[in-house]
């Protein structure tokens, strides 16, 4: 079973994504800030991290920089899931090897789950394009 860590200070968002990914068959753990998230990731060794940027105690970019400095964290897949635009992201995020930056308001949990599946190699390109087409027709 693939593992996902959700590092997000908004409990409603964190729980929404937790339920979505658990229903998709993933093992999911959550943390409400970067400091707790780093400890969680060290123990859990997730296949994917969904990481907010603006959080108390330790921001996502600081946590990600620390993760990337560890041998066990260099290759962990990370998607930034945030409310701030790319222009407002801390400058160091671009150099920290993230797969994508997703604005929370722009994608549904289903679309985020599909992106994660694709990055984990669990969703074929054809299936993904069909789902994107379906989603755009519903909009």
C-alpha positions in Angstrom: 0.0 0.0 0.0 1.4 3.4 -1.0 1.8 6.0 1.7 0.9 9.7 1.6 1.8 12.4 4.2 -0.3 15.5 4.3 1.4 18.4 6.0 -1.3 21.1 6.3 -2.3 23.3 9.2 -6.0 23.7 8.2 -7.6 20.7 9.8 -10.7 20.7 7.5 -8.5 20.6 4.4 -6.2 18.0 5.9 -9.1 15.7 6.9 -10.8 16.2 3.5 -7.7 15.0 1.7 -7.1 12.2 4.3 -10.6 10.8 3.6 -10.2 11.1 -0.1 -6.8 9.2 -0.2 -7.9 6.6 2.3 -11.0 5.9 0.1 -8.6 5.5 -2.8 -6.7 2.8 -0.9 -3.7 4.8 0.4 -2.2 4.8 3.9 -2.4 8.4 5.0 -0.8 10.3 7.9 -1.2 14.0 8.7 0.8 16.7 10.5 -0.3 20.3 11.2 3.1 22.0 10.8 6.5 21.5 9.2 8.3 20.5 12.4 5.8 17.7 13.2 5.7 16.8 9.5 9.4 16.3 9.3 9.3 13.9 12.2 6.3 12.1 10.6 8.1 11.8 7.3 11.2 10.4 8.9 9.3 7.6 10.5 6.7 7.0 7.8 8.9 7.2 4.6 5.9 8.2 2.4 5.7 7.7 -1.3 4.2 11.2 -1.7 4.0 14.4 0.4 1.3 17.0 0.0 2.8 20.1 1.5 1.3 23.4 2.4 3.7 26.4 2.5 2.2 28.8 5.0 2.1 27.1 8.4 2.9 27.8 12.0 6.1 26.7 13.8 7.9 25.7 10.6 6.8 26.7 7.1 6.6 24.2 4.3 9.6 25.6 2.4 11.8 25.4 5.5 10.6 21.8 6.1 11.2 20.9 2.5 14.8 22.3 2.6 15.5 20.2 5.7 14.0 17.1 4.1 16.1 17.6 1.0 19.3 17.9 3.1 18.8 14.4 4.5 19.9 11.3 2.5 16.5 9.7 3.2 14.6 12.7 2.0 16.4 13.7 -1.2 14.1 11.7 -3.6 10.8 11.9 -1.8 8.0 13.1 -4.1 6.5 16.3 -3.1 3.5 18.3 -4.4 2.9 21.8 -2.9 -0.7 22.3 -2.1 -1.3 25.9 -1.2 -3.5 29.0 -1.3 -0.7 31.3 -2.4 0.1 31.9 -6.0 3.4 30.8 -7.6 4.6 34.4 -7.7 4.2 34.6 -3.9 6.0 31.3 -3.1 9.3 31.6 -1.3 12.1 31.7 -3.8 13.8 28.6 -2.5 10.8 26.3 -3.4 11.9 26.3 -7.1 15.2 24.7 -6.2 13.8 22.1 -3.9 12.6 19.6 -6.5 8.8 19.7 -6.2 6.7 17.8 -8.8 3.9 20.5 -8.9 2.4 23.5 -7.2 -1.4 23.2 -6.8 -3.6 26.0 -5.8 -6.2 24.5 -3.4 -9.0 26.5 -4.9 -8.3 25.5 -8.5 -8.6 21.7 -8.2 -11.1 19.3 -6.7 -9.9 16.6 -4.3 -10.6 14.1 -7.2 -8.3 16.1 -9.5 -5.6 16.2 -6.8 -5.9 12.5 -6.3 -5.5 11.9 -10.0 -2.4 14.0 -10.1 -0.9 12.0 -7.2 -1.8 8.7 -8.8 -0.2 9.8 -12.1 3.0 10.9 -10.3 3.1 7.5 -8.4 2.6 5.7 -11.8 -0.8 4.4 -10.8 -2.9 6.2 -13.5 -2.3 5.8 -17.2 -2.0 8.9 -19.3 -5.1 7.8 -21.3 -7.2 7.4 -18.2 -6.0 10.7 -16.8 -6.9 12.6 -20.0 -10.3 11.0 -20.1 -10.9 12.1 -16.5 -9.7 15.6 -17.2 -12.0 15.8 -20.3 -14.9 14.6 -18.1 -14.2 17.2 -15.4 -14.0 20.0 -17.9 -17.3 19.0 -19.4 -18.9 19.1 -16.0 -17.6 22.6 -15.3 
